Amino acid sequence: MADWDIWTVIAVLGVATASTRSALWMVGHRVTIPRRVQEMLRFAPACALAAIVAPDFMLGPQGDIQLAVTNPKLLAGIVALAYYLWRRNMLQTIVVGMLVFTVLRVSDVFHNGL
């Protein structure tokens, strides 16, 4: 790939990013979003986070789905979810989840090579 190709791609991506973001900023005050859509958009960050995190919990090293109890990521996620439902503290949940995952991984309880 030539240098001008790379710079052309960077420029096109910059224009595309700027135009899509500035369009909403420039005409956003003229658009009225229905209340029901606004309520649904409140859940968008949580859904996006779940879509990012859930595959990491469930996929094995070869990309296959592992829903067995021998999956340390899934177990750590379940323990972290239970801890969050009990304590409602995000920082402690992260620490507990990582601690459980680290203990399961270091102790090599399930010998699955994750």
VOPAVEX-963483 format. One record per residue (C-alpha): residue in one letter; x, y, z. Coordinates in steps of 0.05 Angstrom, whole numbers, plus 5000, padded with zeros to 4 digits. Example, Ala and Ser with C-alpha at 12.3 -4.5 7.8 and 13.67 -1.06 7.14 Angstrom:
! VOPAVEX-963483
a524649105156
s527349795143
END
This chain:
! VOPAVEX-963483
m500050005000
a502850674980
d503651265027
w498351664992
d493451095001
i494451105076
w493751855079
t487451825036
v484351305082
i486151725143
a483152355111
v476751995090
l475951695159
g477052375191
v471852695147
a466952135159
t467952175234
a467452925237
s461252955193
t457452425231
r458952725298
s458053455278
a451553315242
l448153105307
w451353675344
m449154185291
v441953955283
g440953575347
h437254145382
r432054135325
v430653395331
t425653175384
i426852475409
p420552145434
r420352005509
r419851245498
v426251255455
q429751675508
e427851165560
m430550595517
l437050975504
r438450975578
f439950235573
a444550295513
p451150355553
a449349735595
c447549345533
a453949545498
l458049345558
a454548675562
a455748555488
i463148685499
v464048285563
a459347695553
p463147365495
d469547385536
f466147015593
m463346475548
l468546355494
g474245855503
p481245905475
q479145605408
g473146065402
d468145535422
i462545675472
q464045415541
l458245445589
a460844895635
v462845015707
t470044875687
n470445565654
p474046015705
k471946655669
l464646455673
l465246255746
a468746905763
g463347295727
i457846925764
v461247045831
a462247785813
l454947845793
a452747525858
y457347985898
y454648595862
l447448395876
w449248305949
r453548925961
r451849405903
n459049655901
m462249675832
l469549735855
q469049165904
t465548745850
i471248845802
v476348665856
v472448045877
g471447815806
m478847905788
l480947575854
v476546955840
f478946915768
t486246985789
v485646455843
l482245965795
r487346105741
v493546085785
s491345465822
d489845145754
v483744805783
f480644625716
h486844515673
n483744835612
g489445295592
l485745965596
END
